[in-house]
């Protein structure tokens, strides 16, 4: 867990994948418990959440007043959030918006589902960044903050996350599936490029703050390897600037 910014009111961190923000059912230490165990951080409060297996930028409050203030900003959808997602297939267009109400699934309480009659209003804007053939890299901007919103919306739209055990499968991404003439040593075993949820909270703009979470090592390496060995050649990124922006952890040039 990297603390990338703090002042008298908030702490911004780069949350690792696989760690719960609050209570973990498996008994592992949560992000908030880690923060509150640090001297001087005992009063830290949760402002918003990320799924356990999602990495990326989060902010926490240092006091009750800032907690109330920033919670209201999130509740009113005034924070601009940009996620990066590796998805299966390719969207039909280069940009779009998914407007599909969401509610908890009746058959599985751990999942969310689209329900146009009973679901809560949910919108996600998205932009295709790179077409790798079997996979694509997509930027997502949720306009609302529903649980699993991007995961369910992308599945509903026909380009689910490449790895998502809850909604679309957990088969890891292997370099051999993309690199022609891939060879291993006689006794070597191929290791996955990535084997966790392919979703990262990359940017967060809130009031006068603009935070960026550098991609986790495996996520970044996967993007680099897919770019290098994509069958699309030099046309993998629709905007060549986006690739360098991701490598340098810079704000993305987007139309959403």
PyMOL commands that set and color helices and strands:
alter all, ss='L'
color gray80, all
select helices_A, chain A and resi 31-36+64-75+149-157+175-177+217-229+233-235+240-247
alter helices_A, ss='H'
color red, helices_A
select strands_A, chain A and resi 2-6+10-15+45-46+55-61+80-88+95-99+102-104+112-114+123-131+135-142+199-206+209-212
alter strands_A, ss='S'
color yellow, strands_A
deselect
rebuild
show_as cartoon
